């Protein structure tokens, strides 16, 4: 009986269903077969027993070749991509000879990482480009610029804001290396790199439409939904300021303008602010070319039949524009043919106006956000806010300055709108001007000095625009055919505010030129060329104001004080200063205005009361020329031309005493008489013979002085002629000197 029950239980087990317990897997049947397997692989893409390695192939310390690194640039791991970029630098440092031949493949693989989603990869790539691209010649880099700009502008519109900001950092690098290619076609109708870059800036700032849509309201783009931090906005605005500076300077630079061959780094003196003081553009162009090197033609020998008083170096302004006069037909043709161009702004001006209005609200809001922090009287401002406010003001200066420089292509309504926008910004800045830090700190003081100069520039723009041409001027009638030409000055709103701002600027500029700050101490840094050039429109605006346009308030510097400070600064500036040549040319141009028949400005050098300082400045030029000598050929040329033009045009500041003083002071430039060593050659003999123009201009200057000096001063005349004859002996200028002496009857 028990045995049979046991069998029954065993049979029941075969057909019973096991109960599953929570958390435990189902048991496999006893006859289940495990079919799982594991596999491992080793990738050896370049290793093969059938391929032999080239031992001469350039590799890194980890035996990675250029092709190996290119393949790693597409790796899915961000650290691997970053290591590949670092390995490229290692490879090129070990083997610099392969850089030029590898540029096409290298940049083709690197540009895809400009918009990489990993911040470390983008930072490493930017550092690599900052090291590599300056090593490549500009001619070899330019063909690759379109590819670089294409991927960079694509990254400017990326969905992630941090990628857009890093794209701007790449643009900063390209603007340093190839600015003309980055800003190419930025404002013309044809699409170009510059137009896409500008659209990217506006999109990031939440301030743009498709640039070129000059009609209609400004609408934000889809990539502008993120509010930028102060640091990120600073990166974008700083890059935009550099972009606009290169673009506008390239647009305003005349097509025939070239820098001096003697010094390619020399900063040219701007003269645009003087153009409204001339009755015609033709006269201003002739005046503007007085100091340009390309306007002088050196003839090989003297023509005895046409021995002009200008000698062999005959500038084309003496025989070109001034040689022919305008007829009535020319004048009538001007009034009819040019009316259309004068009353209708060109496309470039329209685009600039649209851009200025597009950015105006963004820039003004940025200034208002930073001003309370930056101008706090209790503490110095944070660096980010200070730089953000400075770059905001710099963009305003660049845009509105470039538009109002060519204000005769604007309509009256557009001009008033632009002036109102500048006046609004200045009204917010006036309460803090002159800007001073809470505590003495060199870096902050420099930034505040830049802000002060920008404030002066914006004020000068309004002052220059406020004084119109006379109502009888042809250009004025063409521009304003309506009855609004009843007065010589235009109506500008808030004239009382402008007068206050001009008085504050006058006092500040006077103290700056005298080398003082508000406390009377020495300023923290001397004027540099860019700052001096930025102050020139302000100085001229203050000098050219009519006497009846304002009354002097207490503590305000009058116009003659500004002129006196300018002359003191020009005399006090040392000869080795980079500003010296600029001061010489500017003062010389101021003196030459009274010799221009078409000059119609209010400033009259004869009524300034500063004749003694002008004459002192003239007499200090020979010493400056002696100190500069061959060390700065461009500055030497400017000094010689200044004296030569003043003498040729009969400046009222050069009288008998000045001629005798120049005659005596020029002798050491050609020959020095030492009490022990005797006669020694002067700086003239050290000027390279390749600089033929300067050497002949110096000879022309001496002959001009001898021609106008009285022959009764026999000893000084004889000493100067002996010095020049000794200096040119055995050179190409010897025959030139002898021809001039015979032609002018000096022998």
WOPEUR-V782325 format. One record per residue. NEAR is the number of other ideal C-beta (glycine too) atoms within 12 Angstrom. Layout:
BEGIN
near
NEAR
NEAR
END
This chain:
BEGIN
near
7
8
9
10
11
12
13
14
14
13
12
12
12
12
10
10
9
13
9
10
9
6
6
9
8
12
11
11
8
7
6
10
8
8
6
7
6
6
6
6
6
7
9
9
12
18
13
9
7
7
10
10
15
13
9
9
18
28
23
24
13
16
19
25
28
30
23
26
36
26
20
31
35
19
23
12
15
24
16
24
32
29
25
37
39
29
31
42
28
24
33
29
20
21
22
18
13
23
29
20
16
28
31
19
22
35
34
19
29
39
31
26
41
39
30
34
20
24
21
23
33
36
25
31
43
32
22
37
38
20
22
31
32
17
21
28
16
19
13
21
29
24
17
32
37
24
27
40
38
27
35
43
37
25
39
40
29
28
16
22
29
27
33
39
37
38
44
43
33
44
46
31
32
44
36
22
29
30
30
24
31
42
34
29
27
39
35
23
17
13
19
27
35
40
31
34
48
43
33
42
49
37
37
43
42
29
37
36
25
23
32
28
21
24
12
12
12
27
16
22
26
16
30
27
15
24
15
30
17
26
18
26
37
32
32
45
42
31
39
46
35
31
43
42
27
32
39
35
26
27
31
27
18
19
8
12
22
16
18
31
20
28
24
13
14
28
26
32
35
32
35
33
39
36
31
39
34
29
26
31
26
28
28
30
27
30
37
30
28
37
37
30
32
19
29
33
20
25
23
14
17
29
15
12
7
14
22
23
23
33
38
34
38
27
34
21
30
24
18
16
25
25
12
11
15
19
10
11
12
17
21
15
15
25
25
17
15
24
21
16
20
31
24
18
28
22
18
26
33
26
32
38
33
33
44
38
30
37
36
29
22
33
40
28
24
39
38
23
24
35
30
18
24
37
31
21
16
11
17
25
33
19
20
26
31
34
31
39
45
38
36
41
44
36
42
43
39
37
40
46
39
36
39
42
33
31
38
38
28
33
23
26
16
30
34
24
23
39
36
25
32
44
32
26
40
39
28
32
39
30
18
28
33
34
37
28
30
19
16
16
18
15
20
30
26
24
35
39
34
30
41
37
38
42
43
46
44
45
45
42
45
44
42
43
38
37
34
31
33
23
21
15
27
31
35
33
26
27
33
29
20
15
9
20
24
15
16
22
26
30
22
30
20
21
20
16
27
37
25
24
41
45
33
33
41
40
32
40
45
37
31
37
38
25
20
22
25
21
12
10
13
14
28
24
19
22
34
21
28
23
29
35
31
36
42
40
39
42
49
40
40
42
45
35
34
20
17
9
22
26
13
19
16
8
15
25
31
26
34
26
29
39
38
29
33
41
38
28
36
41
29
24
32
21
30
15
24
26
34
38
43
39
40
42
41
40
45
39
41
42
42
36
38
26
28
33
17
26
28
29
30
29
34
24
34
16
16
30
17
32
25
19
29
35
29
23
41
38
29
33
45
37
27
38
44
28
25
35
32
28
22
32
33
34
39
42
38
42
45
48
41
44
47
44
41
43
38
32
32
19
33
22
37
36
23
15
20
32
33
26
27
41
40
25
30
44
35
27
42
41
29
25
18
12
8
8
9
11
21
20
27
31
35
43
28
23
35
19
19
13
30
28
36
42
38
42
41
47
46
41
43
48
43
36
40
36
28
31
33
17
16
10
23
15
16
26
31
20
26
40
34
21
36
41
29
27
34
34
20
14
27
22
36
21
20
33
40
24
27
38
27
16
26
29
13
27
16
END
